[in-house]
Amino acid sequence: MTDESDESPTDADDEELTYAETGVDIAASEAATAALVGAVGDDGDAEGDYAGLVDLGDQYLALATDGVGTKLLVADAMDDYSTVGIDCIAMNANDLVAAGVEPVAFVDYLAVDEPDDATAAAIGEGLAAGAEQADIALVGGETAVMPEVVRGLDIAGTCAGLAEERDLFDGAAVGDALVGFPSSGIHSNGLTLAREAATRTGEYDDPFPPDPDRTVGEVLLEPTKIYADLLDPLHDHAAHAAAHVTGGGWTNLSRMGAFHYEITDPLPVPDVFSFVADAGNVTDEELYRTFNMGMGFVAALDPDDADALAAATDGQVIGHVEEGSGVAVRDLALD
């Protein structure tokens, strides 16, 4: 057996990176979430796949909460917090859209080890820009200074929405067509793996090889696309289900229902994912289990309506729903 200290830098660079090995184990995270939900118990209100639902009688109040994750570490390294507010709103508003709910309001929570006016202002600008894109109201927030709890900063938020029962998506059905919608890049998931790959042999301020006019850090900080403008077309074309492709990559499609999702014509893969694959020697399976791979949102609906939805948006028919389980992207199986 070769001692780990004898490993050359070249050997280390050739090792295949995985999300779990860089510190994020999706299975363990899901188990912890299940344990938390189990301990909280069921109070009689509905729990959706993407939002918590409270029955108000004539409509539902929907709530989603999320943060930006380790994308904040890229922002810190680049000294650029101007876009993470957009990410924070996107991660929450998109979850409501995936449930069929119109986002209406957002509240943020910023935790810091020490206050910094310039950083707070940059984050606030991003929140304002994200709220404008999502067409929602910013209704306040909280900043907590916790030097013994937080190193640097963390930002999270909660988005509230309203929907009538008829607006909520019922779930995918066998025979449905799948329409995929482009992402703006890596969005706000998988950054732990992407950061490890990007800094193996380079720095965030290095030129991004496919586009040397931009740096690697700038590409990783590209804001998450907000899909709020899809809600009306999804309802107009009677979508049965939708998925926001976040942590877990394309396995998120299974959140639309326990079926097999056959992807025969995927959207083009942006250069950032090829860069991560090459820099980190990341397998295709790991890529599709971790990242959106160019498709940040997907809807399931009757085949007769799919082409019309794609024509009315920037979507593309990418596949269909079958009996079975898992997701297949051409010859790649994700169970």
N, C-alpha and C positions, 0 to 999 in steps of 0.2 A: 504494500500500500504506500502511495506517495504522500508524504506529509504535506498538509495544506500550505505550510510556509514555503515549500519548494515550488509552488505553482507560479509560473511566469505570468507577467501581465498579459501576454498574448493569449495564453490558455484561458485566463479569466475572462477576457473580452470575447472569447469564442463560446462561452457557456450560454445556454439558452435561458433567458430571463422569463419568469412567470410572475403573475400578479401576487400570488401567495408568497413566493420567495422574497418579493420586495416589501412585504409587510401587510398585504391586504388579502385575507382569505375570505372569499365570498360566502362559502358554505358556513364558515364559523360565524360570520356576520349575520347571516340569515337565521342561524340557530339562536344567537343571542337576541335577535329581534323577536323571534317566536317566544322565547322565554319571558321577555319583557311583556309582550302582549298577553301571554297566558297569566302572568302574575297580576296584571291590571284587571283582567276579567272582562265580562261582557255586560254592559249596562243597558242593553236593549236597543241601542242605536246601530245603524248599519256601518260596516267597515268595508269600504271599497278597495279595489286593488291599488288605486293611486291616491285616494283621498278618504279621510274620515267623513262620514255623512251623518248629519243630525236631522231627523225628521221634524220639520216645523209645522206639519199639517198640510198646508197647500204647496209647500216646496221644501227643498233640502238645503241646509247650510253645509257647505263642504269646506274642509280645512286640509291643507298640505303644508308640511314643514320640511326644510332641507337647508343645507349649507353649500359651500363651494369646495370643501375638501382641501387637498394638498396643492391645488392650483395656487393657493395663497403663498406657498413657498416660492413658486416661480415669480409671482408678483413682487415678493420681498426681494428676491435676487435681482430682479430687473428694476427695482424701485419704481414700480408702476402699478398703482392700485386703481387706476381709472376705469377698468372694465369689470372688476370682480363683483361690483354691485349689479351689473347686468346679469352676470352668471347667477347670482343669488335669486333674483326675481325669476329668471328663466327656469331654474330647476324646480321652483314651486308652481309657477303658473302653468308650465307644460304638463305637470302631473294632473292639475285640475282639468285641462283640456282633454287629456287622455281618458278622463272619467266622463266626459261630456258636459262638464260644468264650466260656466262663464266665470273667469276670475274677476273680482271686483275690488279687492283691497289687499294691502300688504303691510306687514309690520316687521321691522328688522331688529336684530339683537347683535350688537358689536361688543365683543369682550377683548380687552387689551391688557398688556402688562403695564403700560404707561401711556397716558394720553398724548396724542400728536395731532395738532390741528391740520397740518397739510395732508396727512394720511386720511384723516376722517373726512376732510373736504373732498378728496379724490374718490373715496368710497361713496360719499353722498351723491356726487355727480353721476357715478355709474348707476346708483339706485334710481335717480331721477330719469336717466335715459332708459333704463329697463322698464320703469313704470309707464313711460310714454309709449314705448313699443308694445307693451302688453295692454295698454289702455286701462290701467287700473289706478286706484288712488293709494298714495302713500299716507298712512294714517298714524304716523308716529313710530317710535322705536325706543330702544334702550341701549345705553352705553355703560358697560361695567368695567371698572378698573380693578383687576385681580392679579397683582404681580406674583403671588405665590401659587396661582392656579394655571395661568396662561403665560406662555412664552411667545412674544410677538403679538399676534391677534388672531381672532376667529370671528367669522360672520355667519349668521344663519338668519332665517326669516320664516314667517308663516303667511301663507296666502289664503284668503277667504273667497269663496265663490257661492253663487246661488244657482239652483237648477230645479225645474219641475221634474217630477218622476219620469215623464215621457222623454226628457232630454238625456237621461242617464243611459249609457250604452249597455245593452243586454249581454253582450258577449259574442264571440265569433261563432260561426257555424260551418260545418263541413260543406265544402263547395264554394265558400266565399273566396273572392279575389283579394289580394293584398296590394295596397298602394303604399309605396314608400316615399318619404319626403326628405330632401337633402339636409344634411347637417352643415354647420359653418366650419367644422373642423373637429377637434378633439373634444369640445364641449367641457364638461366639468367632472368627468369620471375617468378613472384609469390613469390619473396624473402621477400616482406613485410609481407605476411601471414606466410611464413615459419619461418621467424625470430621471429615473435610474438609467434608462437607455440613452437618453440625450447627453448625460454627463459622464458616460463611461470613458470616452476619449476626447470630449470637447467641453465647451462652456455654453451657457445660455446666450451670451452675446456673440457667438460665432455666427457667420452667415449660414442661413438655411440652404443646404445644397441645391434643392430644386428651384429656389428663388433667392439668389444671393443679395438682393436688395432688402431682404428682411432677415432678422436674426432668428435663431432657434427659439429664443424666449418669446419674441413677438408672435410667432406662429402658435406656440403653446398657449398664449394668453388670448388668442382669438375668442371673442365672447360667444357664449352659448346662444344658439338661435332660439328665438321665442316663437312659438307656434300658435299664439292666441288667434291669429287671423284665419286659422284653419277651422275654427269651431263652427262657424256658419256653413261653410261648404260641407263639412262632415255631416251636419244635421240635414242640410238640403238634399244630400245624396244618400240619406238613410244609412249611415255607417252603423255597423253592428258592434264594433269594438275598436279601440285604438290603444297603442302602446307608445310610451315615451322611452326611447332606447337610452338607458343610463347604465348604472352599475350592473354588471352581469352581461353587458353587450347584447347580442342578438337573442340570448335566451330569454330576454324580456318579452319576446313575442308570445311566450307561453302564458303570460299574464292575461292574455285576451281569452283564454279558454284552454282546456286540456285536450289539445289536438296536435296534429303534426303540421308544421309550417314549412312548406316547400318553396324555396326561393330559387327561381330559375333565371331571373334577369335582374340581378342586384344593381343598385346605383353605382356610379363610378366611385372608386376609392380615392380620397384626397391624398396628396403627397405626404402629409404629415404621418400617416399610418405606415407608409412604405419606409419613411425615415426611421420611425420607431422600430419597425421590424428589422431593418438592416443594422441599426446601431445596437440593438439589444439582442439580436439573433432570436427574435420572438416568432414562434410558430404561428401559422394561420389559425389554428384552432384557438390558441391563446388570445390572438388578436380579436377574433369574433366573440369570444367569451368575455372580453374586457371592454372593448371600445365600440362606438357606434359605426365605425368603418364607412362613414359617409352617409348613413341613414339615421337621422335623429328621431324620426317619428314614423309610425306606420298605422294604417287603418285596414280593417277587414269589412267587406261589404259585398252585396250581391254583385256577381260579375257583370250584370247588365248596367250597373251604375258606376263601375270602376273606371272605365275609360272617360266618362263624363267628369268624375271627380278629378282625375289626373289632368284633364284638359282645362279645368277651371282653376287649377292651382299649379304649383311647380312639382307636382307628384308624378310618379311613374308606376305602372302596374309591374310588380316584381315577382309575383308568384300566387300561390293559392293555399287553401286550408284543406287538409285531408284527415281521415281517421288515423289515430296513432298518437305518437308523442314526439317531442323534441323538435329541433329546427335543423333543416338541411339547406346549406348554401351551395348550390350546385353539388359537387361531390363531397363537400365537407359536412359531416354530421356533428351536431351539437346536442347532446342529450342532457 
